[in-house]
Amino acid sequence: MSRVLPPDIALWCCKRLRGEFATLVPGLQVDIRLPDSYRGEYPLIVVRDDGGTQSARILFDRSIGVTVYRGHIDNPYPCRQLAELVYGSLTDPDIPHEPDSPVAAIDDGGCNGPYPISGDFDAAIHYMTVSYVTVGTIIDQK
């Protein structure tokens, strides 16, 4: 008997973004949740898996929400600039062809942003959504 598990798309996105932006943005952190103590003191990207449907035996529609925090709210440009780079990275049309990518296709209709949002502290914040068709992992059980 075999089972199909959906990919951990948030983890995959975090690894991708860490690898691409760690040296570009000093002090950048990338995670799957906002730390409780965070108040905007360092640049941060938070990736959230919003789930989706299983469209075929091994295919899963996945939507992710990405929040970018960088700099003070009075100077939103560095945050906007980083958010645009993040959006470009996560919607790169070559993603399905990259080694170890769980992405079979990018669902352009589910990609929105980035756009500014307000938060509970003085950091500049931008948000975006990205949608993928992903390939699950087949687990053989005996």
LUMVEXMI-694986 format. One record per residue: x, y, z of N, C-alpha, C, O in turn; residue number from 1; chain. Coordinates in nm, 2 decimals, m for minus. Layout:
<rs>
+--------+--------+--------+--------+--------+--------+--------+--------+--------+--------+--------+--------+-----+--------+
:    n.x :    n.y :    n.z :   ca.x :   ca.y :   ca.z :    c.x :    c.y :    c.z :    o.x :    o.y :    o.z : num : cadena :
+--------+--------+--------+--------+--------+--------+--------+--------+--------+--------+--------+--------+-----+--------+
:      X :      Y :      Z :      X :      Y :      Z :      X :      Y :      Z :      X :      Y :      Z : NUM :      A :
...
+--------+--------+--------+--------+--------+--------+--------+--------+--------+--------+--------+--------+-----+--------+
</rs>
This chain:
<rs>
+--------+--------+--------+--------+--------+--------+--------+--------+--------+--------+--------+--------+-----+--------+
:    n.x :    n.y :    n.z :   ca.x :   ca.y :   ca.z :    c.x :    c.y :    c.z :    o.x :    o.y :    o.z : num : cadena :
+--------+--------+--------+--------+--------+--------+--------+--------+--------+--------+--------+--------+-----+--------+
:   0.08 :  m0.12 :   0.00 :   0.00 :   0.00 :   0.00 :   0.09 :   0.12 :   0.00 :   0.19 :   0.13 :   0.07 :   1 :      A :
:   0.05 :   0.22 :  m0.07 :   0.13 :   0.35 :  m0.08 :   0.03 :   0.46 :  m0.04 :  m0.09 :   0.46 :  m0.07 :   2 :      A :
:   0.10 :   0.57 :   0.02 :   0.02 :   0.69 :   0.05 :   0.10 :   0.80 :  m0.01 :   0.22 :   0.80 :  m0.03 :   3 :      A :
:   0.02 :   0.91 :  m0.03 :   0.08 :   1.03 :  m0.09 :   0.07 :   1.14 :   0.01 :  m0.04 :   1.17 :   0.06 :   4 :      A :
:   0.18 :   1.20 :   0.04 :   0.18 :   1.32 :   0.14 :   0.20 :   1.45 :   0.06 :   0.28 :   1.45 :  m0.03 :   5 :      A :
:   0.13 :   1.55 :   0.10 :   0.16 :   1.68 :   0.04 :   0.30 :   1.73 :   0.08 :   0.35 :   1.70 :   0.19 :   6 :      A :
:   0.36 :   1.81 :  m0.01 :   0.49 :   1.86 :   0.02 :   0.48 :   1.97 :   0.13 :   0.38 :   2.04 :   0.14 :   7 :      A :
:   0.59 :   1.99 :   0.20 :   0.60 :   2.10 :   0.30 :   0.65 :   2.22 :   0.22 :   0.76 :   2.25 :   0.22 :   8 :      A :
:   0.55 :   2.29 :   0.15 :   0.59 :   2.40 :   0.07 :   0.64 :   2.52 :   0.14 :   0.73 :   2.59 :   0.09 :   9 :      A :
:   0.60 :   2.54 :   0.26 :   0.65 :   2.65 :   0.34 :   0.79 :   2.63 :   0.38 :   0.87 :   2.72 :   0.37 :  10 :      A :
:   0.83 :   2.51 :   0.41 :   0.97 :   2.48 :   0.44 :   1.06 :   2.50 :   0.32 :   1.17 :   2.55 :   0.32 :  11 :      A :
:   1.01 :   2.45 :   0.20 :   1.08 :   2.46 :   0.08 :   1.10 :   2.61 :   0.05 :   1.21 :   2.65 :   0.01 :  12 :      A :
:   1.00 :   2.69 :   0.06 :   1.01 :   2.83 :   0.03 :   1.11 :   2.90 :   0.13 :   1.19 :   2.98 :   0.08 :  13 :      A :
:   1.10 :   2.86 :   0.25 :   1.20 :   2.92 :   0.35 :   1.34 :   2.89 :   0.31 :   1.43 :   2.98 :   0.31 :  14 :      A :
:   1.37 :   2.76 :   0.27 :   1.51 :   2.73 :   0.23 :   1.55 :   2.81 :   0.11 :   1.66 :   2.85 :   0.10 :  15 :      A :
:   1.46 :   2.82 :   0.01 :   1.49 :   2.89 :  m0.11 :   1.52 :   3.04 :  m0.08 :   1.62 :   3.09 :  m0.13 :  16 :      A :
:   1.44 :   3.10 :   0.00 :   1.46 :   3.24 :   0.04 :   1.58 :   3.27 :   0.12 :   1.65 :   3.36 :   0.10 :  17 :      A :
:   1.61 :   3.18 :   0.22 :   1.73 :   3.19 :   0.29 :   1.85 :   3.18 :   0.20 :   1.95 :   3.26 :   0.21 :  18 :      A :
:   1.85 :   3.08 :   0.11 :   1.97 :   3.07 :   0.02 :   1.99 :   3.18 :  m0.07 :   2.10 :   3.22 :  m0.10 :  19 :      A :
:   1.88 :   3.24 :  m0.11 :   1.89 :   3.35 :  m0.21 :   1.92 :   3.49 :  m0.15 :   1.99 :   3.57 :  m0.21 :  20 :      A :
:   1.87 :   3.51 :  m0.03 :   1.87 :   3.65 :   0.03 :   1.96 :   3.67 :   0.15 :   1.98 :   3.78 :   0.20 :  21 :      A :
:   2.01 :   3.56 :   0.21 :   2.09 :   3.57 :   0.33 :   2.21 :   3.66 :   0.32 :   2.23 :   3.74 :   0.41 :  22 :      A :
:   2.28 :   3.66 :   0.21 :   2.40 :   3.75 :   0.19 :   2.36 :   3.89 :   0.14 :   2.43 :   3.98 :   0.16 :  23 :      A :
:   2.24 :   3.89 :   0.08 :   2.19 :   4.02 :   0.02 :   2.14 :   4.12 :   0.13 :   2.16 :   4.24 :   0.12 :  24 :      A :
:   2.08 :   4.06 :   0.23 :   2.02 :   4.14 :   0.34 :   2.08 :   4.10 :   0.47 :   2.04 :   4.00 :   0.53 :  25 :      A :
:   2.17 :   4.18 :   0.52 :   2.23 :   4.15 :   0.65 :   2.13 :   4.14 :   0.76 :   2.04 :   4.22 :   0.78 :  26 :      A :
:   2.14 :   4.03 :   0.84 :   2.06 :   4.01 :   0.96 :   1.92 :   3.95 :   0.92 :   1.84 :   3.93 :   1.01 :  27 :      A :
:   1.90 :   3.92 :   0.80 :   1.77 :   3.86 :   0.75 :   1.74 :   3.73 :   0.82 :   1.82 :   3.64 :   0.83 :  28 :      A :
:   1.61 :   3.71 :   0.87 :   1.56 :   3.59 :   0.92 :   1.45 :   3.54 :   0.83 :   1.37 :   3.63 :   0.78 :  29 :      A :
:   1.43 :   3.41 :   0.81 :   1.32 :   3.36 :   0.73 :   1.26 :   3.24 :   0.81 :   1.34 :   3.16 :   0.85 :  30 :      A :
:   1.13 :   3.25 :   0.83 :   1.07 :   3.15 :   0.92 :   0.93 :   3.12 :   0.88 :   0.87 :   3.19 :   0.79 :  31 :      A :
:   0.87 :   3.02 :   0.94 :   0.73 :   2.99 :   0.91 :   0.63 :   3.06 :   1.01 :   0.51 :   3.04 :   0.99 :  32 :      A :
:   0.68 :   3.13 :   1.10 :   0.59 :   3.21 :   1.19 :   0.66 :   3.33 :   1.24 :   0.78 :   3.34 :   1.24 :  33 :      A :
:   0.58 :   3.43 :   1.29 :   0.63 :   3.55 :   1.35 :   0.67 :   3.52 :   1.49 :   0.59 :   3.48 :   1.57 :  34 :      A :
:   0.80 :   3.54 :   1.53 :   0.84 :   3.52 :   1.66 :   0.76 :   3.61 :   1.76 :   0.73 :   3.73 :   1.73 :  35 :      A :
:   0.72 :   3.56 :   1.88 :   0.64 :   3.63 :   1.97 :   0.71 :   3.76 :   2.01 :   0.64 :   3.86 :   2.04 :  36 :      A :
:   0.84 :   3.77 :   2.02 :   0.91 :   3.89 :   2.07 :   0.94 :   3.98 :   1.96 :   1.01 :   4.09 :   1.99 :  37 :      A :
:   0.91 :   3.95 :   1.83 :   0.95 :   4.04 :   1.72 :   0.88 :   4.17 :   1.72 :   0.76 :   4.18 :   1.74 :  38 :      A :
:   0.96 :   4.28 :   1.71 :   0.90 :   4.42 :   1.70 :   0.96 :   4.50 :   1.59 :   0.96 :   4.62 :   1.59 :  39 :      A :
:   1.02 :   4.43 :   1.49 :   1.07 :   4.50 :   1.37 :   1.22 :   4.53 :   1.38 :   1.26 :   4.61 :   1.29 :  40 :      A :
:   1.29 :   4.48 :   1.47 :   1.43 :   4.51 :   1.49 :   1.53 :   4.45 :   1.39 :   1.64 :   4.50 :   1.39 :  41 :      A :
:   1.48 :   4.36 :   1.31 :   1.57 :   4.30 :   1.20 :   1.48 :   4.26 :   1.09 :   1.36 :   4.24 :   1.10 :  42 :      A :
:   1.53 :   4.25 :   0.96 :   1.45 :   4.21 :   0.85 :   1.40 :   4.07 :   0.87 :   1.48 :   3.98 :   0.91 :  43 :      A :
:   1.28 :   4.04 :   0.83 :   1.21 :   3.91 :   0.85 :   1.12 :   3.88 :   0.74 :   1.04 :   3.97 :   0.69 :  44 :      A :
:   1.12 :   3.76 :   0.69 :   1.03 :   3.70 :   0.60 :   0.96 :   3.59 :   0.66 :   1.02 :   3.49 :   0.71 :  45 :      A :
:   0.82 :   3.59 :   0.66 :   0.74 :   3.49 :   0.72 :   0.66 :   3.42 :   0.61 :   0.59 :   3.49 :   0.54 :  46 :      A :
:   0.68 :   3.29 :   0.60 :   0.61 :   3.21 :   0.50 :   0.50 :   3.12 :   0.57 :   0.53 :   3.05 :   0.66 :  47 :      A :
:   0.38 :   3.14 :   0.52 :   0.27 :   3.06 :   0.58 :   0.20 :   2.98 :   0.47 :   0.17 :   3.03 :   0.36 :  48 :      A :
:   0.18 :   2.85 :   0.50 :   0.12 :   2.76 :   0.40 :  m0.03 :   2.76 :   0.43 :  m0.08 :   2.73 :   0.54 :  49 :      A :
:  m0.11 :   2.81 :   0.33 :  m0.25 :   2.82 :   0.35 :  m0.33 :   2.70 :   0.30 :  m0.45 :   2.70 :   0.29 :  50 :      A :
:  m0.25 :   2.60 :   0.26 :  m0.31 :   2.47 :   0.21 :  m0.38 :   2.48 :   0.08 :  m0.35 :   2.58 :   0.00 :  51 :      A :
:  m0.46 :   2.39 :   0.05 :  m0.53 :   2.38 :  m0.08 :  m0.59 :   2.24 :  m0.10 :  m0.59 :   2.16 :  m0.01 :  52 :      A :
:  m0.63 :   2.22 :  m0.22 :  m0.69 :   2.09 :  m0.25 :  m0.60 :   1.99 :  m0.31 :  m0.49 :   2.03 :  m0.36 :  53 :      A :
:  m0.63 :   1.87 :  m0.31 :  m0.56 :   1.76 :  m0.38 :  m0.63 :   1.75 :  m0.51 :  m0.74 :   1.70 :  m0.52 :  54 :      A :
:  m0.56 :   1.79 :  m0.62 :  m0.62 :   1.79 :  m0.75 :  m0.61 :   1.66 :  m0.83 :  m0.68 :   1.64 :  m0.93 :  55 :      A :
:  m0.52 :   1.58 :  m0.79 :  m0.50 :   1.44 :  m0.85 :  m0.43 :   1.36 :  m0.74 :  m0.39 :   1.41 :  m0.64 :  56 :      A :
:  m0.40 :   1.23 :  m0.77 :  m0.34 :   1.14 :  m0.68 :  m0.22 :   1.20 :  m0.61 :  m0.20 :   1.19 :  m0.49 :  57 :      A :
:  m0.13 :   1.26 :  m0.69 :   0.00 :   1.31 :  m0.64 :   0.01 :   1.46 :  m0.65 :   0.11 :   1.52 :  m0.62 :  58 :      A :
:  m0.09 :   1.53 :  m0.70 :  m0.09 :   1.67 :  m0.72 :  m0.17 :   1.75 :  m0.61 :  m0.28 :   1.71 :  m0.58 :  59 :      A :
:  m0.11 :   1.85 :  m0.56 :  m0.17 :   1.93 :  m0.45 :  m0.17 :   2.08 :  m0.49 :  m0.06 :   2.13 :  m0.53 :  60 :      A :
:  m0.28 :   2.15 :  m0.49 :  m0.28 :   2.29 :  m0.50 :  m0.24 :   2.35 :  m0.37 :  m0.30 :   2.32 :  m0.27 :  61 :      A :
:  m0.14 :   2.44 :  m0.37 :  m0.10 :   2.50 :  m0.25 :  m0.09 :   2.65 :  m0.26 :  m0.04 :   2.70 :  m0.36 :  62 :      A :
:  m0.14 :   2.72 :  m0.17 :  m0.13 :   2.87 :  m0.16 :  m0.05 :   2.91 :  m0.04 :  m0.07 :   2.86 :   0.07 :  63 :      A :
:   0.04 :   3.00 :  m0.06 :   0.13 :   3.05 :   0.05 :   0.11 :   3.20 :   0.06 :   0.08 :   3.27 :  m0.03 :  64 :      A :
:   0.11 :   3.24 :   0.19 :   0.11 :   3.38 :   0.22 :   0.25 :   3.42 :   0.27 :   0.31 :   3.35 :   0.35 :  65 :      A :
:   0.31 :   3.53 :   0.22 :   0.44 :   3.57 :   0.26 :   0.44 :   3.71 :   0.31 :   0.39 :   3.80 :   0.24 :  66 :      A :
:   0.49 :   3.73 :   0.43 :   0.49 :   3.87 :   0.49 :   0.64 :   3.91 :   0.50 :   0.72 :   3.83 :   0.55 :  67 :      A :
:   0.67 :   4.03 :   0.45 :   0.81 :   4.08 :   0.46 :   0.81 :   4.20 :   0.55 :   0.73 :   4.29 :   0.54 :  68 :      A :
:   0.90 :   4.20 :   0.65 :   0.92 :   4.31 :   0.74 :   1.06 :   4.36 :   0.72 :   1.16 :   4.28 :   0.73 :  69 :      A :
:   1.07 :   4.49 :   0.70 :   1.21 :   4.55 :   0.69 :   1.20 :   4.70 :   0.71 :   1.13 :   4.77 :   0.64 :  70 :      A :
:   1.28 :   4.75 :   0.80 :   1.29 :   4.89 :   0.83 :   1.17 :   4.95 :   0.90 :   1.07 :   4.88 :   0.94 :  71 :      A :
:   1.17 :   5.08 :   0.91 :   1.07 :   5.16 :   0.98 :   0.96 :   5.19 :   0.89 :   0.98 :   5.21 :   0.77 :  72 :      A :
:   0.84 :   5.20 :   0.94 :   0.72 :   5.23 :   0.87 :   0.73 :   5.37 :   0.79 :   0.66 :   5.39 :   0.69 :  73 :      A :
:   0.81 :   5.46 :   0.85 :   0.83 :   5.59 :   0.78 :   0.92 :   5.58 :   0.66 :   0.92 :   5.68 :   0.58 :  74 :      A :
:   0.98 :   5.47 :   0.64 :   1.07 :   5.45 :   0.52 :   1.03 :   5.31 :   0.46 :   1.11 :   5.22 :   0.48 :  75 :      A :
:   0.92 :   5.30 :   0.39 :   0.88 :   5.17 :   0.34 :   0.95 :   5.12 :   0.22 :   0.94 :   5.00 :   0.18 :  76 :      A :
:   1.03 :   5.20 :   0.16 :   1.10 :   5.16 :   0.03 :   1.18 :   5.03 :   0.05 :   1.17 :   4.94 :  m0.04 :  77 :      A :
:   1.27 :   5.02 :   0.15 :   1.36 :   4.90 :   0.16 :   1.27 :   4.77 :   0.17 :   1.31 :   4.67 :   0.12 :  78 :      A :
:   1.16 :   4.79 :   0.24 :   1.07 :   4.67 :   0.26 :   1.00 :   4.64 :   0.12 :   1.00 :   4.52 :   0.08 :  79 :      A :
:   0.96 :   4.74 :   0.06 :   0.89 :   4.72 :  m0.07 :   0.99 :   4.65 :  m0.17 :   0.96 :   4.56 :  m0.25 :  80 :      A :
:   1.11 :   4.70 :  m0.17 :   1.22 :   4.65 :  m0.26 :   1.25 :   4.50 :  m0.23 :   1.25 :   4.42 :  m0.33 :  81 :      A :
:   1.26 :   4.47 :  m0.11 :   1.28 :   4.33 :  m0.07 :   1.16 :   4.24 :  m0.11 :   1.18 :   4.13 :  m0.16 :  82 :      A :
:   1.04 :   4.29 :  m0.08 :   0.92 :   4.22 :  m0.11 :   0.91 :   4.19 :  m0.26 :   0.87 :   4.08 :  m0.30 :  83 :      A :
:   0.95 :   4.29 :  m0.34 :   0.94 :   4.26 :  m0.49 :   1.04 :   4.15 :  m0.53 :   1.01 :   4.07 :  m0.62 :  84 :      A :
:   1.16 :   4.15 :  m0.47 :   1.26 :   4.05 :  m0.50 :   1.21 :   3.91 :  m0.45 :   1.23 :   3.81 :  m0.52 :  85 :      A :
:   1.15 :   3.91 :  m0.34 :   1.09 :   3.78 :  m0.29 :   0.98 :   3.73 :  m0.38 :   0.98 :   3.61 :  m0.42 :  86 :      A :
:   0.89 :   3.82 :  m0.42 :   0.79 :   3.78 :  m0.52 :   0.85 :   3.73 :  m0.65 :   0.80 :   3.63 :  m0.70 :  87 :      A :
:   0.95 :   3.80 :  m0.70 :   1.02 :   3.75 :  m0.82 :   1.08 :   3.61 :  m0.80 :   1.07 :   3.53 :  m0.89 :  88 :      A :
:   1.14 :   3.59 :  m0.69 :   1.20 :   3.46 :  m0.66 :   1.10 :   3.35 :  m0.65 :   1.12 :   3.24 :  m0.71 :  89 :      A :
:   0.99 :   3.37 :  m0.58 :   0.89 :   3.27 :  m0.56 :   0.80 :   3.24 :  m0.69 :   0.72 :   3.15 :  m0.69 :  90 :      A :
:   0.80 :   3.34 :  m0.78 :   0.73 :   3.32 :  m0.91 :   0.82 :   3.30 :  m1.03 :   0.77 :   3.31 :  m1.14 :  91 :      A :
:   0.94 :   3.27 :  m1.00 :   1.04 :   3.24 :  m1.11 :   0.99 :   3.13 :  m1.20 :   0.96 :   3.02 :  m1.14 :  92 :      A :
:   0.97 :   3.14 :  m1.33 :   0.91 :   3.04 :  m1.41 :   1.00 :   2.91 :  m1.42 :   0.96 :   2.81 :  m1.47 :  93 :      A :
:   1.13 :   2.92 :  m1.38 :   1.21 :   2.80 :  m1.38 :   1.20 :   2.71 :  m1.26 :   1.26 :   2.61 :  m1.25 :  94 :      A :
:   1.12 :   2.76 :  m1.16 :   1.11 :   2.68 :  m1.03 :   1.07 :   2.53 :  m1.06 :   1.13 :   2.44 :  m1.00 :  95 :      A :
:   0.98 :   2.50 :  m1.15 :   0.94 :   2.36 :  m1.17 :   1.06 :   2.28 :  m1.22 :   1.05 :   2.15 :  m1.21 :  96 :      A :
:   1.16 :   2.34 :  m1.28 :   1.27 :   2.27 :  m1.34 :   1.39 :   2.26 :  m1.25 :   1.49 :   2.19 :  m1.29 :  97 :      A :
:   1.38 :   2.31 :  m1.13 :   1.50 :   2.31 :  m1.04 :   1.51 :   2.18 :  m0.97 :   1.40 :   2.12 :  m0.94 :  98 :      A :
:   1.63 :   2.14 :  m0.93 :   1.64 :   2.01 :  m0.86 :   1.57 :   2.02 :  m0.72 :   1.58 :   2.12 :  m0.66 :  99 :      A :
:   1.51 :   1.91 :  m0.69 :   1.44 :   1.90 :  m0.56 :   1.32 :   2.00 :  m0.54 :   1.27 :   2.01 :  m0.43 : 100 :      A :
:   1.27 :   2.06 :  m0.65 :   1.15 :   2.15 :  m0.64 :   1.03 :   2.06 :  m0.63 :   1.01 :   1.97 :  m0.72 : 101 :      A :
:   0.94 :   2.09 :  m0.54 :   0.81 :   2.02 :  m0.53 :   0.71 :   2.09 :  m0.62 :   0.59 :   2.04 :  m0.63 : 102 :      A :
:   0.74 :   2.19 :  m0.69 :   0.65 :   2.27 :  m0.77 :   0.64 :   2.22 :  m0.91 :   0.74 :   2.21 :  m0.98 : 103 :      A :
:   0.52 :   2.18 :  m0.95 :   0.50 :   2.14 :  m1.09 :   0.46 :   2.25 :  m1.18 :   0.49 :   2.26 :  m1.30 : 104 :      A :
:   0.39 :   2.35 :  m1.12 :   0.35 :   2.47 :  m1.20 :   0.32 :   2.59 :  m1.10 :   0.28 :   2.56 :  m0.98 : 105 :      A :
:   0.33 :   2.71 :  m1.15 :   0.29 :   2.83 :  m1.07 :   0.15 :   2.86 :  m1.12 :   0.13 :   2.88 :  m1.25 : 106 :      A :
:   0.06 :   2.88 :  m1.03 :  m0.08 :   2.92 :  m1.07 :  m0.08 :   3.07 :  m1.07 :  m0.11 :   3.14 :  m0.96 : 107 :      A :
:  m0.06 :   3.13 :  m1.18 :  m0.05 :   3.28 :  m1.19 :  m0.18 :   3.35 :  m1.14 :  m0.17 :   3.46 :  m1.09 : 108 :      A :
:  m0.29 :   3.29 :  m1.15 :  m0.42 :   3.34 :  m1.10 :  m0.42 :   3.36 :  m0.95 :  m0.51 :   3.43 :  m0.90 : 109 :      A :
:  m0.34 :   3.29 :  m0.88 :  m0.34 :   3.29 :  m0.73 :  m0.22 :   3.37 :  m0.67 :  m0.19 :   3.37 :  m0.55 : 110 :      A :
:  m0.15 :   3.44 :  m0.76 :  m0.04 :   3.52 :  m0.72 :  m0.08 :   3.67 :  m0.71 :  m0.12 :   3.73 :  m0.81 : 111 :      A :
:  m0.06 :   3.73 :  m0.59 :  m0.10 :   3.87 :  m0.57 :   0.00 :   3.94 :  m0.49 :   0.07 :   3.89 :  m0.40 : 112 :      A :
:   0.02 :   4.07 :  m0.52 :   0.11 :   4.16 :  m0.44 :   0.24 :   4.18 :  m0.51 :   0.25 :   4.15 :  m0.63 : 113 :      A :
:   0.34 :   4.23 :  m0.43 :   0.33 :   4.26 :  m0.29 :   0.26 :   4.40 :  m0.27 :   0.26 :   4.48 :  m0.35 : 114 :      A :
:   0.19 :   4.41 :  m0.15 :   0.13 :   4.53 :  m0.12 :   0.15 :   4.56 :   0.03 :   0.16 :   4.47 :   0.11 : 115 :      A :
:   0.15 :   4.69 :   0.07 :   0.18 :   4.73 :   0.21 :   0.06 :   4.70 :   0.29 :  m0.06 :   4.70 :   0.25 : 116 :      A :
:   0.09 :   4.66 :   0.42 :  m0.01 :   4.64 :   0.52 :   0.03 :   4.70 :   0.65 :   0.15 :   4.73 :   0.66 : 117 :      A :
:  m0.06 :   4.72 :   0.74 :  m0.02 :   4.78 :   0.87 :  m0.01 :   4.67 :   0.97 :  m0.07 :   4.56 :   0.96 : 118 :      A :
:   0.07 :   4.69 :   1.08 :   0.09 :   4.59 :   1.18 :   0.08 :   4.65 :   1.32 :   0.04 :   4.77 :   1.33 : 119 :      A :
:   0.12 :   4.58 :   1.42 :   0.11 :   4.62 :   1.56 :   0.24 :   4.69 :   1.61 :   0.25 :   4.73 :   1.72 : 120 :      A :
:   0.33 :   4.72 :   1.52 :   0.46 :   4.79 :   1.56 :   0.50 :   4.88 :   1.44 :   0.43 :   4.88 :   1.34 : 121 :      A :
:   0.61 :   4.94 :   1.46 :   0.65 :   5.05 :   1.36 :   0.74 :   5.00 :   1.24 :   0.80 :   5.08 :   1.18 : 122 :      A :
:   0.73 :   4.87 :   1.21 :   0.81 :   4.82 :   1.10 :   0.72 :   4.84 :   0.97 :   0.60 :   4.83 :   0.97 : 123 :      A :
:   0.80 :   4.85 :   0.86 :   0.73 :   4.85 :   0.73 :   0.70 :   4.71 :   0.69 :   0.78 :   4.62 :   0.72 : 124 :      A :
:   0.58 :   4.68 :   0.64 :   0.54 :   4.54 :   0.61 :   0.47 :   4.54 :   0.47 :   0.39 :   4.62 :   0.44 : 125 :      A :
:   0.51 :   4.43 :   0.40 :   0.45 :   4.40 :   0.27 :   0.40 :   4.26 :   0.27 :   0.47 :   4.17 :   0.33 : 126 :      A :
:   0.29 :   4.23 :   0.20 :   0.24 :   4.10 :   0.20 :   0.21 :   4.05 :   0.05 :   0.19 :   4.14 :  m0.03 : 127 :      A :
:   0.22 :   3.92 :   0.03 :   0.19 :   3.87 :  m0.10 :   0.14 :   3.73 :  m0.09 :   0.15 :   3.66 :   0.01 : 128 :      A :
:   0.07 :   3.68 :  m0.19 :   0.03 :   3.54 :  m0.20 :   0.09 :   3.48 :  m0.33 :   0.10 :   3.55 :  m0.43 : 129 :      A :
:   0.12 :   3.35 :  m0.32 :   0.17 :   3.28 :  m0.44 :   0.10 :   3.14 :  m0.43 :   0.09 :   3.08 :  m0.33 : 130 :      A :
:   0.06 :   3.10 :  m0.55 :  m0.01 :   2.97 :  m0.56 :   0.07 :   2.87 :  m0.65 :   0.12 :   2.91 :  m0.76 : 131 :      A :
:   0.08 :   2.75 :  m0.61 :   0.15 :   2.65 :  m0.68 :   0.06 :   2.52 :  m0.70 :  m0.03 :   2.50 :  m0.62 : 132 :      A :
:   0.09 :   2.45 :  m0.81 :   0.05 :   2.31 :  m0.82 :   0.18 :   2.23 :  m0.78 :   0.29 :   2.25 :  m0.84 : 133 :      A :
:   0.17 :   2.15 :  m0.68 :   0.29 :   2.08 :  m0.62 :   0.27 :   1.93 :  m0.64 :   0.16 :   1.87 :  m0.65 : 134 :      A :
:   0.38 :   1.86 :  m0.63 :   0.39 :   1.71 :  m0.63 :   0.41 :   1.66 :  m0.50 :   0.51 :   1.70 :  m0.43 : 135 :      A :
:   0.33 :   1.57 :  m0.46 :   0.34 :   1.50 :  m0.32 :   0.45 :   1.40 :  m0.32 :   0.51 :   1.37 :  m0.43 : 136 :      A :
:   0.47 :   1.34 :  m0.21 :   0.57 :   1.24 :  m0.19 :   0.50 :   1.10 :  m0.17 :   0.41 :   1.10 :  m0.08 : 137 :      A :
:   0.54 :   1.00 :  m0.24 :   0.47 :   0.87 :  m0.23 :   0.55 :   0.79 :  m0.13 :   0.67 :   0.78 :  m0.14 : 138 :      A :
:   0.48 :   0.74 :  m0.03 :   0.54 :   0.66 :   0.08 :   0.48 :   0.52 :   0.06 :   0.36 :   0.50 :   0.07 : 139 :      A :
:   0.57 :   0.43 :   0.04 :   0.53 :   0.29 :   0.03 :   0.53 :   0.23 :   0.17 :   0.62 :   0.23 :   0.25 : 140 :      A :
:   0.41 :   0.17 :   0.21 :   0.40 :   0.10 :   0.34 :   0.38 :  m0.05 :   0.31 :   0.30 :  m0.09 :   0.22 : 141 :      A :
:   0.44 :  m0.13 :   0.39 :   0.43 :  m0.28 :   0.37 :   0.34 :  m0.34 :   0.48 :   0.32 :  m0.46 :   0.48 : 142 :      A :
+--------+--------+--------+--------+--------+--------+--------+--------+--------+--------+--------+--------+-----+--------+
</rs>
